[in-house]
Amino acid sequence: MSVRKKFRAIMSGNKLVLMPGCYDALSARVIESEGFEAIVAGGYAAVGSLLAQPDMGQSNMRDYADHYSRVCAAVNVPVYVDADTGFGGFNNVRQMVRAFEDAGVAGLFISDQVFPNRCGYLPGKQVISTEQMLAKMKAALDARRDGDLFIAARTDAAGVTSVEDAIERCQLFMEAGVDMAKPMGVDTIPEIKRAMREIPGPHMATLSQAAGPKARSLEELEAAGVVAATFPSLPLFAAANAVRTAVRTLKAKNSLSACQDLVLTLDDYYDLVGLKPMLAREEAYDQAAAALTHKRAAE
């Protein structure tokens, strides 16, 4: 089964699937190795890891396509990604869908923010008109070559205009044919239950460090019927903290041995990055080449 079919199965399922957010190919491999069924790759983590900056829309479509391509190549599970605003007008949206599809993503979501997009939990957001967003989503759906590519629309209207506006927009997005419509910032259990009553299709919850503490649990989300919960910044924050702890220890103790308990073993790292299979391939190619040479010499 393709990763896109796997992702569609997850989104049409009846259990809560947890999707940690990778920030690069290595973090994606770690997440996969721990048994998670799917991964999310968002702009917040990408901008943080690539530029060491907050996510305020300063990256571009090609940067993301390259980034997502590396992530998808590193794992065999579905990767659901952030497509910001589509990076411009209708032709930009079309180009983005084709590029992300080529990168191997299982699904993507487009925001109705004014370009450039910023993290949905940061102040200063603005949204485009519903009509403009509907036209963008039509362009995205028309650009899709693989019918299994999951295309979602996200609205940030709840934090700009009202929850009512966000729900109405999502209803229209679903009528336009998208696979999921998400009202960003509708995060409490009562709000989520209302959204699920009034918006057709699956619901994906976002549990981001950027959102601050929220009064909800995974048990409550699953009981409400949420099919997926993303943790887009958890690995990024964990990695930054781990690196800081290790280098602080190195500086304070002036000793590498003091850091040994803070890092992967060499064997664990090589197992994670697949050193043994690579060496085996090298040996197989060398042996095949030698066999051909010996055969020619024998003739």
WOBEL-V20926 format. One record per helix or strand of 2 or more residues. SS is the DSSP state (h for helix, s for strand). FROM is the first residue (numbers start at 0). TO is the last residue. Records with the same first field share a line. If there is no record, write none. Layout:
SS=FROM-TO, FROM-TO
//
This chain:
h=2-10, 24-32, 42-50, 60-73, 89-102, 129-142, 156-158, 162-175, 188-197, 208-210, 217-223, 233-252, 256-261, 265-272, 274-297
s=16-21, 37-40, 77-81, 106-110, 149-154, 179-182, 203-205, 227-230
//
